[in-house]
Amino acid sequence: MYMDRLANPLQRAVAMLSASNKSILILFLCGATVGSVFVSLNIGTIDLSPAQVLSACLGKLGVSLGLPELAPESAQVILALRLPRILLALLVGMSLAICGTALQGLFRNPLADP
């Protein structure tokens, strides 16, 4: 009964979003994810600048944008430690969201109406 009163305004708010607004929202959320990954690559016990992180990531792909050369130890910290941890955290978060959605659909939980 309580969720019936809350679901109607929420459903109306979602229905009011047009297709272009939904695509803009998805692009914004993807950009926020990429931004948080980049910030996470910069944060750690070893201080690295954003230019060094870009140099390490793009240098591994063979792209050079005139960024300063990076020490091999710093590149190893980024590519062997920080990047795998961040990618694993993203995968775990996505899998938890998918599993939660599947369980809500399977058990038809009324508290999780769209």
N, C-alpha and C positions, 0 to 999 in steps of 0.2 A: 504494500500500500504506500509506504514512504517513497519507494523508488518510482512508483507511478507518477507521483507529483514532480519528482526531479527529472525523470526521463523526458517528459514532454518539452520543457524549455531547452534541454540539451539537444534533443532531436531537432527542434526548430532551429537552433543555432547552427547545427551542422548542415541542415538542409539549406540555410540561407547562404552558405558559402558556394560561390559559383565555381565552375571547373577551373577557371584561370586563377582564382584565389587559392584553390586547393593546390594547384601546381606551384604557385609562388610559395605557399607554406612548406611544401615538400622540398623545394629548392633551398629555402631558408634553413630548414632543419638539416639538410645534407651539408650545407655550408658551415653550420654551427658544429657539426660533427667533425668535419675536416679541420676547422679552426681549433677545436679542443684537442685533436690529435697533434696538431702542430705545437700548441702550447705545452702539451704533455711531453713532447720530444725535447723541449727547451728546459724543462724543470728537472732538477736532479742535484746530486751532490757535486758533480762537476759542472761548473758554470760554462755554458755554451751559448753563443749568440744565435739569433735566428739565421744569420748569414752562414754560420758554420753548419747548422742543421740542414739548411738548403743545399749547401755544398756537399755534405755527406750523402744526402738522399739522391741528388741529381748526379753526383759524381759516380755513384754506383750504376746509374743508368747510362753513363757515358755522355751526359749533357754538361757543358761548361758555359756558365753565364757570366764569366769574369769574376766570380766570387773568390775570396781568398782561399789559398790552399789550406787544407786541414791536416792536422797531425793524424797519423794512422791510429793512435790510441783513442783519439776522440771519435774517429769514424767507427771504430769497433764498439765504443760505448753506445753510440747511437744505433748502429745497425745490428749489433749482436745482443744488446741488453734491452734498450728502451723500446725499440720498434716491435720486437716480438711480444713483449709484455703488453703493449698498447693494443696490438692486433688481437691478442688472445682475450683481452678485456672486452673488446668490441664483439668478438665472436660469442663470448659467454653471455654478454648482455642481450645480443640478438636471439640466442637460443633460449634464454629464460623468457623473453617476451613471446616467442613462438610457442613454447611449451605452455605458458600461462594462458595464451589465447586458445590453444587446442583443448586444454582442460576445461576452460570456461564453456567452450562450445560442446564438449562431450557431456559434461554434467548439467548443462543448461541452467547455470547459476543465475538466478534472477537479479543478483546484485551487480552483475557485470553486463547489463544491457547496453547496447551501443548508444 
